[in-house]
Amino acid sequence: MDALTASYPHADFAALPTPLQGALLSLLSPRTLAVCACVCRGWWELVAEQAWQQAFAALWPPPLPPLTAAEPSRAWQLCYALRQAEARCWLGRPSTDKLIAHRTAVKACCLLPERGLLFTGGVDRTVRAWDLQCGVQLACSRRHGGTVRCVAADSALLASGSSDHAIRVWRVASSGSSGGGGHPSSSGSSSGLPFDLAGDRAVLEGHTGPVSCLQLTPSLIASGSWDCSVRLWNRASLECVAMVHTDDWVSSLAVKGSLLAAACGTSVLLFRLEGSTLTRLGSLACPSQGGGGSDVAAAVTAVDCTADGRNRQARRLWKAAAERQRQPGGAARSSWR
C-alpha cells in the first residue's frame, strides 16, 4: 500500500489549472457547489465566477436576451438573477413571511395599504402595528379588557373591538407626539406610524356583548356585536347615533356606498345608510342543506359587498353562494357572472 501511495504523489486541488478546477466543479450539484464555496475564499471566487455560470448556462442555455443599445451591459449574475425571479413568478408559489410578536392566537387583522401598514389584534388583548416592507413591529397598544376580536383602520382613524364590550379609537397622532428617529419601539409610535397606540385612546361603550366586527365610513363607525345589535357612531363626536336589533349574533359587517350588510346567524341583513340612520331593506336567508331527511342551515360568518353595492348585486352574490353550498361535500365551487 505504501508503495502504491508513493507511486502517486499527493496533489493539491488548488495546484490544478484554473480551467480544470472550473470543469471539475461544474460536475457537482448546486447543493454541493454551495458547500464548496464555504471552504475558503479561493474556492468561493472560483465557484462564483465559473462553476455557477456553467450551472446556470446548463439550466437556461445562452444566448441571454440581447441588450439594447440604450441598456448598459450587465454581469451574467444580474442577468440570471432576473431570470430566476421570473421563473419563481411562473411557479405560482407565493412567498410567506411570519410576523411573530403576539403571545397567543391572532383574532383580527386589517391592512392600511396606502401607508404599508398592518394592524393585528389577538387573545393577548393587544393591538399591534406592523411595517409590511420591513416585516417588523412598530408599536403595541396597552392591554384591552378582553380579546381583541376586530380591527378597522383608514388614513385618519384606527378602531378595535374586544370582548369587554368596548370599542377603542385612536386618531392620527400629531407630529409632536409621534416618536422620533423613525425606529420601531416596543410600545410607542414611530415616525412611520400615524397612530400613537401607547398614547391616549377613546373608549366607546354601549354594547352589552363582545364587539365582533367594525367598518369605517367617512363620517361613521359601524359596529356589530354578540349582543344582537348593530350600532352607528359619529366619527367626530364618537357618540352612538343609531342602533338596530338583530335576531342573532352579528359576526360580520360590510359597507359599500349607502348599503350596509350584516351577517347574523344564518342570514344577511341589508340596510340603507341615510345620514346617521339605518333603514332596513330586507334579508337574505341562508339556503338549507338537505341531508338524511333534515335541513341544516349553515351560519354566515363573513359578508362583503360588490363593486356597486346595489341590492340586485347583493342578491346575485347570494345566489352564487347558494350554488356553492349545494355542491356535494360543501365544495367551494360556484359560477360567477
C-alpha positions as a Markdown table, in Angstrom:
| # | Residue | x | y | z |
|---|---|---|---|---|
| 1 | Met | 0.0 | 0.0 | 0.0 |
| 2 | Asp | 2.8 | 2.4 | 0.9 |
| 3 | Ala | 4.5 | 1.6 | -2.5 |
| 4 | Leu | 1.2 | 2.4 | -4.3 |
| 5 | Thr | 0.9 | 5.7 | -2.4 |
| 6 | Ala | 4.5 | 6.6 | -3.2 |
| 7 | Ser | 3.9 | 6.0 | -6.9 |
| 8 | Tyr | 1.1 | 8.6 | -6.9 |
| 9 | Pro | 2.3 | 11.7 | -5.2 |
| 10 | His | -0.2 | 13.9 | -3.4 |
| 11 | Ala | -1.6 | 16.8 | -5.5 |
| 12 | Asp | -3.5 | 19.8 | -4.1 |
| 13 | Phe | -6.7 | 20.8 | -5.9 |
| 14 | Ala | -5.6 | 24.4 | -5.7 |
| 15 | Ala | -2.5 | 23.4 | -7.8 |
| 16 | Leu | -4.6 | 22.4 | -10.7 |
| 17 | Pro | -5.0 | 24.8 | -13.6 |
| 18 | Thr | -8.0 | 27.2 | -13.1 |
| 19 | Pro | -9.9 | 26.0 | -16.2 |
| 20 | Leu | -9.6 | 22.4 | -14.9 |
| 21 | Gln | -10.8 | 23.4 | -11.5 |
| 22 | Gly | -13.8 | 25.0 | -13.0 |
| 23 | Ala | -14.5 | 21.9 | -15.1 |
| 24 | Leu | -14.4 | 19.7 | -12.1 |
| 25 | Leu | -16.7 | 21.9 | -10.0 |
| 26 | Ser | -19.2 | 22.1 | -12.9 |
| 27 | Leu | -19.8 | 18.4 | -12.4 |
| 28 | Leu | -21.1 | 19.0 | -8.9 |
| 29 | Ser | -24.8 | 19.6 | -7.9 |
| 30 | Pro | -25.8 | 23.1 | -6.9 |
| 31 | Arg | -26.1 | 22.0 | -3.2 |
| 32 | Thr | -22.5 | 20.7 | -3.3 |
| 33 | Leu | -21.3 | 23.8 | -5.0 |
| 34 | Ala | -22.7 | 25.9 | -2.2 |
| 35 | Val | -20.8 | 23.7 | 0.3 |
| 36 | Cys | -17.6 | 24.1 | -1.7 |
| 37 | Ala | -18.0 | 27.9 | -1.7 |
| 38 | Cys | -17.7 | 27.9 | 2.1 |
| 39 | Val | -14.3 | 26.1 | 2.2 |
| 40 | Cys | -12.1 | 29.1 | 1.5 |
| 41 | Arg | -12.1 | 32.4 | -0.3 |
| 42 | Gly | -10.3 | 31.0 | -3.3 |
| 43 | Trp | -12.9 | 28.3 | -3.8 |
| 44 | Trp | -15.7 | 30.9 | -3.3 |
| 45 | Glu | -14.3 | 33.1 | -6.1 |
| 46 | Leu | -13.9 | 30.1 | -8.3 |
| 47 | Val | -17.4 | 28.8 | -7.7 |
| 48 | Ala | -18.9 | 32.3 | -8.0 |
| 49 | Glu | -17.2 | 33.1 | -11.3 |
| 50 | Gln | -17.0 | 29.8 | -13.2 |
| 51 | Ala | -19.0 | 26.9 | -11.7 |
| 52 | Trp | -22.2 | 28.8 | -11.1 |
| 53 | Gln | -22.1 | 30.4 | -14.5 |
| 54 | Gln | -21.8 | 27.0 | -16.1 |
| 55 | Ala | -24.5 | 25.6 | -13.9 |
| 56 | Phe | -26.9 | 28.4 | -14.9 |
| 57 | Ala | -26.0 | 28.1 | -18.5 |
| 58 | Ala | -26.9 | 24.4 | -18.4 |
| 59 | Leu | -30.2 | 25.3 | -16.8 |
| 60 | Trp | -31.0 | 28.2 | -19.1 |
| 61 | Pro | -28.8 | 27.9 | -22.2 |
| 62 | Pro | -27.4 | 31.0 | -23.8 |
| 63 | Pro | -27.9 | 33.3 | -25.6 |
| 64 | Leu | -29.4 | 35.6 | -23.0 |
| 65 | Pro | -31.9 | 38.1 | -24.2 |
| 66 | Pro | -29.9 | 40.7 | -26.2 |
| 67 | Leu | -29.2 | 44.0 | -24.6 |
| 68 | Thr | -30.5 | 47.1 | -26.4 |
| 69 | Ala | -28.2 | 49.9 | -27.3 |
| 70 | Ala | -29.7 | 52.1 | -24.7 |
| 71 | Glu | -29.2 | 49.5 | -22.0 |
| 72 | Pro | -25.8 | 49.2 | -20.3 |
| 73 | Ser | -24.1 | 45.8 | -20.3 |
| 74 | Arg | -24.9 | 43.7 | -17.3 |
| 75 | Ala | -22.9 | 41.0 | -15.5 |
| 76 | Trp | -24.1 | 37.4 | -16.0 |
| 77 | Gln | -25.0 | 37.2 | -12.3 |
| 78 | Leu | -27.6 | 40.0 | -12.7 |
| 79 | Cys | -29.0 | 38.5 | -15.9 |
| 80 | Tyr | -29.5 | 35.1 | -14.3 |
| 81 | Ala | -30.9 | 36.7 | -11.1 |
| 82 | Leu | -33.6 | 38.4 | -13.2 |
| 83 | Arg | -34.2 | 35.1 | -14.9 |
| 84 | Gln | -34.6 | 33.3 | -11.6 |
| 85 | Ala | -37.1 | 35.9 | -10.4 |
| 86 | Glu | -39.1 | 35.5 | -13.5 |
| 87 | Ala | -39.1 | 31.7 | -13.1 |
| 88 | Arg | -40.3 | 32.0 | -9.5 |
| 89 | Cys | -43.2 | 34.1 | -10.6 |
| 90 | Trp | -44.4 | 31.4 | -13.0 |
| 91 | Leu | -44.2 | 28.7 | -10.3 |
| 92 | Gly | -47.3 | 30.3 | -8.7 |
| 93 | Arg | -45.8 | 29.8 | -5.2 |
| 94 | Pro | -46.2 | 32.9 | -3.1 |
| 95 | Ser | -43.5 | 33.8 | -0.6 |
| 96 | Thr | -44.5 | 33.6 | 3.0 |
| 97 | Asp | -43.2 | 35.6 | 5.9 |
| 98 | Lys | -44.3 | 35.2 | 9.6 |
| 99 | Leu | -44.8 | 38.2 | 11.8 |
| 100 | Ile | -44.2 | 37.0 | 15.4 |
| 101 | Ala | -45.0 | 39.1 | 18.4 |
| 102 | His | -48.4 | 38.2 | 19.7 |
| 103 | Arg | -48.2 | 35.9 | 22.7 |
| 104 | Thr | -51.4 | 34.0 | 21.9 |
| 105 | Ala | -53.7 | 33.5 | 19.0 |
| 106 | Val | -54.4 | 36.3 | 16.5 |
| 107 | Lys | -58.1 | 37.0 | 16.0 |
| 108 | Ala | -58.2 | 40.0 | 13.7 |
| 109 | Cys | -56.1 | 41.9 | 11.1 |
| 110 | Cys | -56.5 | 45.0 | 8.9 |
| 111 | Leu | -54.4 | 46.4 | 6.1 |
| 112 | Leu | -53.7 | 50.1 | 5.5 |
| 113 | Pro | -52.1 | 49.8 | 2.1 |
| 114 | Glu | -51.5 | 53.5 | 1.4 |
| 115 | Arg | -49.1 | 53.5 | 4.3 |
| 116 | Gly | -47.8 | 49.9 | 4.0 |
| 117 | Leu | -49.1 | 49.0 | 7.5 |
| 118 | Leu | -50.8 | 46.0 | 9.0 |
| 119 | Phe | -52.8 | 46.1 | 12.3 |
| 120 | Thr | -53.5 | 42.9 | 14.2 |
| 121 | Gly | -55.4 | 42.0 | 17.4 |
| 122 | Gly | -55.5 | 38.9 | 19.4 |
| 123 | Val | -56.2 | 36.9 | 22.6 |
| 124 | Asp | -53.3 | 38.7 | 24.3 |
| 125 | Arg | -55.6 | 41.7 | 24.4 |
| 126 | Thr | -53.3 | 44.0 | 22.4 |
| 127 | Val | -53.4 | 45.7 | 19.0 |
| 128 | Arg | -50.1 | 45.7 | 17.2 |
| 129 | Ala | -48.9 | 47.7 | 14.2 |
| 130 | Trp | -46.5 | 46.2 | 11.6 |
| 131 | Asp | -44.4 | 47.6 | 8.8 |
| 132 | Leu | -45.1 | 45.4 | 5.8 |
| 133 | Gln | -42.0 | 46.4 | 3.9 |
| 134 | Cys | -39.6 | 45.6 | 6.8 |
| 135 | Gly | -41.8 | 43.0 | 8.5 |
| 136 | Val | -41.2 | 44.5 | 11.9 |
| 137 | Gln | -43.5 | 45.5 | 14.7 |
| 138 | Leu | -43.8 | 49.3 | 15.0 |
| 139 | Ala | -46.0 | 49.6 | 18.1 |
| 140 | Cys | -48.1 | 47.7 | 20.6 |
| 141 | Ser | -51.1 | 49.1 | 22.4 |
| 142 | Arg | -52.0 | 48.9 | 26.1 |
| 143 | Arg | -53.9 | 45.8 | 27.0 |
| 144 | His | -57.7 | 45.8 | 26.4 |
| 145 | Gly | -60.2 | 44.4 | 28.9 |
| 146 | Gly | -60.7 | 41.3 | 26.7 |
| 147 | Thr | -59.7 | 39.5 | 23.5 |
| 148 | Val | -59.4 | 41.9 | 20.5 |
| 149 | Arg | -61.8 | 40.5 | 18.0 |
| 150 | Cys | -61.8 | 43.1 | 15.2 |
| 151 | Val | -59.7 | 45.9 | 13.9 |
| 152 | Ala | -60.5 | 48.6 | 11.3 |
| 153 | Ala | -58.4 | 51.5 | 10.0 |
| 154 | Asp | -58.2 | 54.2 | 7.5 |
| 155 | Ser | -55.8 | 57.1 | 7.0 |
| 156 | Ala | -57.4 | 59.1 | 9.9 |
| 157 | Leu | -58.7 | 56.6 | 12.4 |
| 158 | Leu | -57.9 | 53.2 | 13.9 |
| 159 | Ala | -60.6 | 51.3 | 15.9 |
| 160 | Ser | -60.6 | 48.0 | 17.7 |
| 161 | Gly | -63.4 | 45.9 | 19.2 |
| 162 | Ser | -62.9 | 43.5 | 22.1 |
| 163 | Ser | -64.7 | 41.0 | 24.3 |
| 164 | Asp | -65.0 | 43.6 | 27.1 |
| 165 | His | -67.9 | 45.1 | 25.1 |
| 166 | Ala | -66.0 | 48.3 | 24.3 |
| 167 | Ile | -64.6 | 50.0 | 21.1 |
| 168 | Arg | -61.3 | 51.8 | 21.3 |
| 169 | Val | -60.4 | 54.5 | 18.9 |
| 170 | Trp | -57.1 | 56.2 | 18.0 |
| 171 | Arg | -56.9 | 59.3 | 15.9 |
| 172 | Val | -53.9 | 60.3 | 13.8 |
| 173 | Ala | -51.1 | 61.4 | 16.2 |
| 174 | Ser | -49.8 | 65.0 | 15.9 |
| 175 | Ser | -46.2 | 65.4 | 14.7 |
| 176 | Gly | -45.1 | 66.4 | 18.2 |
| 177 | Ser | -46.5 | 63.2 | 19.9 |
| 178 | Ser | -45.0 | 60.7 | 17.5 |
| 179 | Gly | -41.7 | 59.0 | 18.2 |
| 180 | Gly | -38.6 | 60.3 | 16.7 |
| 181 | Gly | -35.8 | 58.8 | 14.7 |
| 182 | Gly | -38.0 | 56.5 | 12.6 |
| 183 | His | -37.0 | 53.5 | 14.7 |
| 184 | Pro | -39.6 | 51.0 | 15.9 |
| 185 | Ser | -40.4 | 50.8 | 19.6 |
| 186 | Ser | -41.9 | 48.2 | 21.7 |
| 187 | Ser | -44.8 | 50.3 | 22.9 |
| 188 | Gly | -44.9 | 53.7 | 21.4 |
| 189 | Ser | -45.2 | 55.3 | 18.0 |
| 190 | Ser | -42.6 | 55.7 | 15.3 |
| 191 | Ser | -42.4 | 58.4 | 12.6 |
| 192 | Gly | -43.8 | 56.0 | 10.0 |
| 193 | Leu | -46.9 | 55.2 | 12.2 |
| 194 | Pro | -49.8 | 57.7 | 12.1 |
| 195 | Phe | -51.4 | 56.4 | 15.4 |
| 196 | Asp | -49.8 | 56.5 | 18.8 |
| 197 | Leu | -51.0 | 53.2 | 20.1 |
| 198 | Ala | -49.4 | 53.7 | 23.5 |
| 199 | Gly | -51.0 | 57.2 | 23.9 |
| 200 | Asp | -54.5 | 58.4 | 24.5 |
| 201 | Arg | -57.4 | 56.5 | 23.1 |
| 202 | Ala | -61.2 | 57.0 | 23.2 |
| 203 | Val | -63.4 | 54.2 | 24.6 |
| 204 | Leu | -66.9 | 53.8 | 23.1 |
| 205 | Glu | -69.3 | 52.0 | 25.4 |
| 206 | Gly | -72.8 | 50.8 | 24.7 |
| 207 | His | -72.7 | 47.3 | 23.5 |
| 208 | Thr | -73.6 | 44.6 | 26.1 |
| 209 | Gly | -71.7 | 41.8 | 24.4 |
| 210 | Pro | -68.3 | 41.3 | 22.7 |
| 211 | Val | -67.8 | 43.6 | 19.7 |
| 212 | Ser | -67.2 | 41.2 | 16.8 |
| 213 | Cys | -66.9 | 43.4 | 13.7 |
| 214 | Leu | -66.2 | 47.0 | 12.7 |
| 215 | Gln | -66.5 | 49.1 | 9.5 |
| 216 | Leu | -65.5 | 52.7 | 8.8 |
| 217 | Thr | -67.2 | 55.2 | 6.5 |
| 218 | Pro | -66.1 | 58.8 | 6.0 |
| 219 | Ser | -68.5 | 60.0 | 8.8 |
| 220 | Leu | -69.4 | 56.9 | 10.8 |
| 221 | Ile | -68.1 | 53.9 | 12.6 |
| 222 | Ala | -70.3 | 50.8 | 12.3 |
| 223 | Ser | -70.0 | 48.1 | 14.9 |
| 224 | Gly | -71.6 | 44.7 | 15.3 |
| 225 | Ser | -71.8 | 42.6 | 18.5 |
| 226 | Trp | -72.8 | 39.4 | 20.0 |
| 227 | Asp | -75.5 | 41.4 | 21.9 |
| 228 | Cys | -77.5 | 41.1 | 18.6 |
| 229 | Ser | -77.2 | 44.7 | 17.6 |
| 230 | Val | -75.6 | 47.0 | 15.0 |
| 231 | Arg | -74.6 | 50.4 | 16.1 |
| 232 | Leu | -73.5 | 53.6 | 14.3 |
| 233 | Trp | -71.1 | 56.0 | 15.9 |
| 234 | Asn | -70.3 | 59.5 | 14.8 |
| 235 | Arg | -66.6 | 59.8 | 13.9 |
| 236 | Ala | -66.4 | 63.4 | 15.1 |
| 237 | Ser | -68.2 | 63.2 | 18.4 |
| 238 | Leu | -67.8 | 59.4 | 19.0 |
| 239 | Glu | -71.4 | 59.2 | 20.1 |
| 240 | Cys | -73.8 | 56.5 | 19.2 |
| 241 | Val | -76.3 | 57.9 | 16.7 |
| 242 | Ala | -78.2 | 54.8 | 15.7 |
| 243 | Met | -78.9 | 51.2 | 16.8 |
| 244 | Val | -80.8 | 48.3 | 15.3 |
| 245 | His | -81.5 | 45.0 | 16.9 |
| 246 | Thr | -81.0 | 41.7 | 15.1 |
| 247 | Asp | -82.3 | 38.2 | 15.6 |
| 248 | Asp | -78.8 | 36.7 | 16.2 |
| 249 | Trp | -75.2 | 37.5 | 16.9 |
| 250 | Val | -73.6 | 39.8 | 14.4 |
| 251 | Ser | -70.5 | 38.2 | 13.1 |
| 252 | Ser | -69.5 | 40.4 | 10.1 |
| 253 | Leu | -70.3 | 43.8 | 8.5 |
| 254 | Ala | -69.7 | 45.2 | 5.1 |
| 255 | Val | -70.3 | 48.7 | 3.8 |
| 256 | Lys | -70.3 | 49.9 | 0.2 |
| 257 | Gly | -71.7 | 53.3 | -0.6 |
| 258 | Ser | -75.1 | 53.6 | 1.1 |
| 259 | Leu | -75.5 | 49.8 | 1.6 |
| 260 | Leu | -74.6 | 48.1 | 4.8 |
| 261 | Ala | -74.8 | 44.3 | 5.1 |
| 262 | Ala | -74.7 | 42.4 | 8.4 |
| 263 | Ala | -74.1 | 38.7 | 8.8 |
| 264 | Cys | -76.4 | 37.5 | 11.5 |
| 265 | Gly | -76.7 | 33.8 | 12.3 |
| 266 | Thr | -78.0 | 32.1 | 9.2 |
| 267 | Ser | -79.0 | 35.2 | 7.3 |
| 268 | Val | -77.7 | 38.5 | 5.9 |
| 269 | Leu | -79.5 | 41.7 | 6.8 |
| 270 | Leu | -79.4 | 44.6 | 4.3 |
| 271 | Phe | -79.7 | 48.3 | 5.4 |
| 272 | Arg | -79.5 | 51.6 | 3.7 |
| 273 | Leu | -77.3 | 54.2 | 5.3 |
| 274 | Glu | -79.1 | 57.6 | 5.2 |
| 275 | Gly | -77.0 | 60.1 | 7.1 |
| 276 | Ser | -76.9 | 58.7 | 10.6 |
| 277 | Thr | -80.0 | 56.4 | 10.3 |
| 278 | Leu | -80.3 | 52.8 | 9.2 |
| 279 | Thr | -83.3 | 51.7 | 7.1 |
| 280 | Arg | -83.8 | 48.0 | 6.7 |
| 281 | Leu | -84.1 | 46.8 | 3.1 |
| 282 | Gly | -84.6 | 43.1 | 3.7 |
| 283 | Ser | -82.8 | 39.9 | 4.5 |
| 284 | Leu | -81.1 | 37.1 | 2.6 |
| 285 | Ala | -81.8 | 33.7 | 4.2 |
| 286 | Cys | -79.1 | 31.1 | 4.1 |
| 287 | Pro | -80.3 | 28.2 | 1.9 |
| 288 | Ser | -80.8 | 25.0 | 3.8 |
| 289 | Gln | -78.9 | 21.8 | 3.0 |
| 290 | Gly | -80.6 | 18.5 | 2.7 |
| 291 | Gly | -79.0 | 15.5 | 4.3 |
| 292 | Gly | -80.6 | 12.5 | 5.8 |
| 293 | Gly | -84.1 | 14.0 | 5.8 |
| 294 | Ser | -83.1 | 17.0 | 7.9 |
| 295 | Asp | -82.4 | 20.6 | 6.8 |
| 296 | Val | -79.3 | 22.1 | 8.3 |
| 297 | Ala | -78.7 | 25.8 | 7.7 |
| 298 | Ala | -75.0 | 26.9 | 7.9 |
| 299 | Ala | -74.1 | 30.1 | 9.8 |
| 300 | Val | -72.9 | 33.1 | 7.9 |
| 301 | Thr | -69.6 | 34.2 | 9.2 |
| 302 | Ala | -68.4 | 36.7 | 6.6 |
| 303 | Val | -70.0 | 39.2 | 4.2 |
| 304 | Asp | -68.8 | 41.6 | 1.6 |
| 305 | Cys | -70.3 | 43.9 | -1.0 |
| 306 | Thr | -69.9 | 44.0 | -4.7 |
| 307 | Ala | -68.5 | 46.8 | -6.8 |
| 308 | Asp | -71.6 | 49.0 | -7.0 |
| 309 | Gly | -73.2 | 47.8 | -3.7 |
| 310 | Arg | -76.7 | 47.7 | -5.0 |
| 311 | Asn | -79.4 | 45.3 | -3.7 |
| 312 | Arg | -79.6 | 43.4 | -7.0 |
| 313 | Gln | -75.9 | 42.8 | -7.0 |
| 314 | Ala | -76.0 | 41.6 | -3.4 |
| 315 | Arg | -78.8 | 39.1 | -4.4 |
| 316 | Arg | -76.7 | 37.9 | -7.3 |
| 317 | Leu | -73.8 | 37.3 | -5.0 |
| 318 | Trp | -76.0 | 35.4 | -2.6 |
| 319 | Lys | -77.3 | 33.2 | -5.4 |
| 320 | Ala | -73.7 | 32.3 | -6.2 |
| 321 | Ala | -73.1 | 31.4 | -2.6 |
| 322 | Ala | -76.2 | 29.3 | -2.6 |
| 323 | Glu | -75.0 | 27.3 | -5.6 |
| 324 | Arg | -71.7 | 26.8 | -3.8 |
| 325 | Gln | -73.4 | 25.4 | -0.7 |
| 326 | Arg | -75.4 | 22.9 | -2.8 |
| 327 | Gln | -72.2 | 21.3 | -4.1 |
| 328 | Pro | -71.6 | 17.8 | -2.7 |
| 329 | Gly | -69.4 | 17.8 | 0.4 |
| 330 | Gly | -69.5 | 21.6 | 0.6 |
| 331 | Ala | -67.1 | 22.0 | -2.3 |
| 332 | Ala | -66.2 | 25.6 | -2.8 |
| 333 | Arg | -67.3 | 25.9 | -6.4 |
| 334 | Ser | -69.6 | 28.5 | -7.9 |
| 335 | Ser | -70.2 | 30.1 | -11.3 |
| 336 | Trp | -69.6 | 33.9 | -11.2 |
| 337 | Arg | -71.2 | 36.1 | -13.9 |
